[in-house]
Amino acid sequence: MDRRVAQGRSPLASDAPPSSSLFVSIVVGCALVAIALVVYTLTHPDRFYNHFEWQALAFLEGKAAIRYPVVATPAFPFDNSYFQDVLPVPTSDGVARGLVPFPPLPAIVLMPFVALWGLAANGQLIFAILGALDVGIAWWVLGKLPVRTWVRVATTVFLGFGTVFWYAAQIGTTWYQAHVLAIGLALAAIGVAIGADADAARSEDDLADELEAGDLAAGTPVGSGAVAIAPAGPRFRLAAIVPDARQFLAGILFGLACTSRLTVAFGAPFFVLVGSGGSWQRRGWSAALGAGIPIGLLLVYNLVSTGHVFHPGYQYLYELEAGFYTPLNYHLDWQIEDLRYLPQNFAIMFLNGPVWLPTEVPSALGLGGPLCTDPSMVRGLFNPDCPLVLPKDTGMSILLTSPAYLLALPAIRWGFGMSRLVTGVGVAVLIVAIVNLMHFSQGWVQFGYRFSLDFAPWAVLLVAIGLERIAARTAVADAAARRAGAWSLVALALLLVTASVLVNLWGVVWGDVLGW
């Protein structure tokens, strides 16, 4: 049975919900950025993993390898001797150095600040500010979807405070700096693509309805047997191979995101299905050409600095961690990316819960200190000496830390295979997630599951569309009982967003207390 006949026009695919004026959008967007800036800067702790500041310093010295290991002295109060993920290399300048394996874009961003303040530059604060700007970019992107304003607000709040993005933005250490930068650039790329392709968010059935209606309006009865006259043979069209400028820009932004977090690259299928260009071939070609510039430069950087296209520092890091952190169940005889890691990592991503009524601080390495040592102690949610519940340092299920991700389900049910946007987003999220689950490490030490940030720029679109689908039911319900049920679903959806924010507040507080 034809879905468009059986179900009628989709609420999302019909006339767009009322949207706010440009002025209101700017005011609300600025307010969200300001709130994020205050929250991220007030909650960020003082941590000491600052690989990218050292990398920025090396670039300013004209070197790819950082000074390593460096022990602090009264004359030079900066230390990196505790870094584990640096590959020592021979040097020609008499200074001990090592290569940082991570893509260098965050270090490039930090170069002006390190040039001004040296290693005293506060990278954590800088990336907290960038994190707040990411919230504004998310608000802008969501404004390109056919969703009502309150849905747009709720989804932006969810990304900024209801996912582990809050934890990443406020802590701002090495690995989280990469996440913050990659999310902003990926969101910008997605926004450019969606902004030039309004029909992507609509059901193909509904677009077919409009095409039939257009035929009727033009006096060509549907099914009348009238046939359009076509050229006798295929013609070469130059426009088909000329890159589309907007999709090329989207590709550049996407490629830059990949030079901050490599796994983001597996979201590329989205830009084949969504964006300007008129056809999937031209969309894909234009985006690939743009993305190829920064990704190509990254490969050249690897080749020049290490002699390898793919950075050997990752293999060094794998061998080091697999040999030392044996309780984490790493296997030296497996590959860095290996299907055999899927079961244990899937359990972390979806099944790992917190520790209730802990008697010692949770630690994968068994290094946690005792808790509730006095029988008279009363457990409390934020009692550092006798807590009620604590997060695990290996990670927690995204369904517990961000339950509002469940709002993606109505979007997938409606649009996967029917809407190019939903299909492209779903494919991007799935591929990025699978590649991350195959990785030997899952981001330990962490609150939540930080690798989910690699697909978050796409996943939040599903949350917005799913929430809009739920909200649209309140307008089409034709009886009081049905309207009450529709509003109950809206209340439940907002409860999921609220719960996500509260759980992440709890995680941020405990991450600070536990020194993660």
Buried (B, 14 or more C-beta within 10 A) or exposed (E): EEBBEEEEBBBBBBEBBEBBEEEEBEEBBEEBBEBBBEBBBEBBBEBEBBBBBBBBBBBBBEBBBBBBBBEEEEEEEBBBEEBEBBBEBEEEEEEBBBBBBBBBBBBBBBBEBBEEEBBEBBBBBBBBBBBBBBBBBBBBBBBBBBBBBBBBBBBBBBBBBBBBBBBBBBBBBBBBBBBBBBBBBBBBBBBBBBBBBEBBBBBBBBBEBEEBEEBEEEEEEEEEEEEEEEEEEEEEEEEEEEBBEBBBBBBBBBBBBBBBBBBBBBBBBBBBBBBBBEEBEBBBBBBBBBBBBBBEBBBEBBEEBBEEEEBBBBBBBBEBBBEEBEEBEBEEEBBBBEEEBEEBBBBBBBEBEBBEEBEBBBBBEEEBEEBBEEEEEEBEEEBEEBBBBBBBBBBBBBBBBBBBBBBBEBBBEBBBEBBBBBBBBBBBBBBBBEBBBBBBBBBBBBBBBBBBBBBBBBBBBBBBBBBBBBBBBBEEBEEEEEBEEBBEBBEEBBEBBBBBBEBBBBBBBBBBBBEB
